[in-house]
Amino acid sequence: MGLNNWFDKGLSKEEYIATLEKHKEGFSHIYEEFTVPPEDEQFFQSLKDKNLRVVVLAEPWCGHCMLNIPVLFRLAEKVDMPVRVLLRDENLELMDQYLTNGKSRTIPIFIFIDKDGNEVTKWGPIADKTKQFIDRHKAELPPKGTTDYDEKFGEMIKLTAKAFKENADFWNGSYESMKQTLRSVID
């Protein structure tokens, strides 16, 4: 199936937001509070001229999706870029074409396509700033399989979700990372 077909199959912003439960509050907070920098007007116009669309692979339970998708939605609104979201676990055929490091189904993945459905670039699953934060906390976890691993992992997830929701540096880091990826399309 081509990317145009995947795009057509995807959920609208409103439909995706309706699937949120665990991260609805964090997602809504980021969406309401994040604004794209007004000084990027030339970038916005150049991107708008490309008439791109975005296919997103995500899941409502995913903390990285809670962080990154609201940022993408705000950017997409600014440049009139349609976005459709596919739930990863229901669309493994596409997901398996976008594995992180060739092996992991880490999300979100943003596939930017042109009017003909050709991939022009992709972004995801997380910005470098976010990865450094996650890696630092993962390094503090006990080894997998030990008696307290699940408890400590659950604590790490709560801590990172709270940080993603409250710290605008993560939102801005995601935006800058997306912008850097998209610059390769417009430069």
JOQUI-V155946 format. One record per run of one state. SS is the DSSP state (a for helix, b for strand, c for the rest). FROM is the first residue (numbers start at 1). TO is the last residue. Records with the same first field share a line. If there is no record, write none. Layout:
SS->FROM-TO / FROM-TO
This chain:
c->1-2 / 10-10 / 12-12 / 20-23 / 34-37 / 50-52 / 59-62 / 79-82 / 91-91 / 96-99 / 101-103 / 105-108 / 114-118 / 125-127 / 139-148 / 167-167 / 187-187
a->3-9 / 13-19 / 24-33 / 38-49 / 63-78 / 88-90 / 92-95 / 128-138 / 149-166 / 168-186
b->11-11 / 53-58 / 83-87 / 100-100 / 104-104 / 109-113 / 119-124
